[in-house]
Amino acid sequence: MNPDITYSPAYTLVPTYDCFNRCSYCNFRTDIGKSPWLTLREAEKILKSLQNQGIIEILVLSGEIHPQSSQRLAWFNRIYQLCELAISLGFLPHTNVGPLTWEEMAQLKRVNVSMGLMLEQMTPKLLETVHRQAPSKVPELRLQQLEWAGELKIPFTTGLLFGIGENNQDWGDTLTAIKNVHQRWGNIQEVILQPHSLGSQQIGHRDSFELQQLPEVVAIARSILPPEITLQIPPNLVTHPDILLACLNAGARDLGGIGPRDEVNPDYPHPDEQGLRSILAPKGWKLTRRLPVYPQYDSWVVPSLQGVVSNWRKKLAISETPVLY
């Protein structure tokens, strides 16, 4: 029997789509001042409607407010309050809002079971093309976030974006950088391998990644990264079942957060659970739910959140136990 393939039943809260970066392939951002901020009252209404719907993870995903902006503190406080609200209603927050200061990361650890940031690609040449107007996409700045997460004992998800102007050598360099951080701190729980997919909102860069290459990428990643790091592929962007299965055969074991809407790729709806099972089951793969923190990192979660993590683990264990008649 093949190993289980996991996914996180998730819902994404977006404090704001405002972002001071202008990545040419982005289908998420709006110009500063164009996006109304999500209020706590609106968020509470959304989250209450999700209770008893099987949602575990609340992904807090935001456009980036400049570190020197007069709105930075208000933005950070809104993110913190959304995480607190999610916890109070029984959910597990996972925050991915761009580069943070050490102090901001340390504070958010109190209200998150894990955090994340896409490294994308380590090559600086993208700062001359797709990241030319994206100051926070400096590779060393983003790599530092992985290091700080390790020092702070924050279970972390990172990943690569493919098809934005990088080459095969860049893949290896980026994966090796992630491996080196993990060897120092042991904090990388999963790496996302995300193909760039054309969307209707992007302002430039009309190329996309050839999906046929993705199983090769998975195999390369599996050969470089330590075995305890889980490889994740987004099934809504891998639209051909044969390629999805080939990625699993090459070493991918997770399908990420699956919910009503992929905010980063809104043109690509998530498949439903039953549809995924129909692809996986005939080939011997079992689809199982997981938490946004992997079990080996439960002791890293702050004490005030360990109870809710433990409760979710018990719920999943009961739901996955076969019923004997």
Number of C-alpha atoms within 10 A of each C-alpha: 7 10 11 15 19 21 21 21 22 25 24 21 22 19 23 24 23 21 22 20 22 19 23 19 23 21 19 19 23 18 13 17 11 12 15 11 15 16 13 15 10 10 17 15 10 13 19 13 10 16 13 9 9 10 19 25 26 26 25 22 21 23 23 21 24 16 14 8 11 10 11 14 14 12 19 18 13 18 26 20 16 25 24 18 19 24 18 11 13 19 23 27 30 28 27 21 20 18 23 20 11 14 9 14 19 17 13 24 23 16 25 28 28 29 24 26 20 22 27 23 28 24 18 15 13 18 16 9 15 19 20 16 15 17 15 17 25 18 18 13 14 21 23 16 23 29 20 19 24 19 15 16 20 30 28 28 26 23 22 21 19 25 18 22 17 17 12 10 9 16 20 17 15 21 23 16 17 24 18 15 19 20 13 11 17 20 25 26 23 22 26 23 22 21 21 21 22 19 18 11 16 16 13 13 16 13 13 16 17 12 20 15 13 22 20 14 19 22 17 17 24 18 13 14 20 16 10 11 19 20 25 27 23 21 22 18 19 20 13 12 13 12 17 25 17 17 24 24 14 20 19 25 22 25 21 21 25 23 20 13 16 18 20 13 20 14 17 18 16 19 17 12 15 10 9 16 15 12 15 19 11 9 11 12 20 16 21 17 20 21 24 28 26 15 13 10 18 17 10 17 21 16 11 10 16 15 12 17 22 12 12 18 15 12 11 14 11 11 12 11 8 7 7 4 3
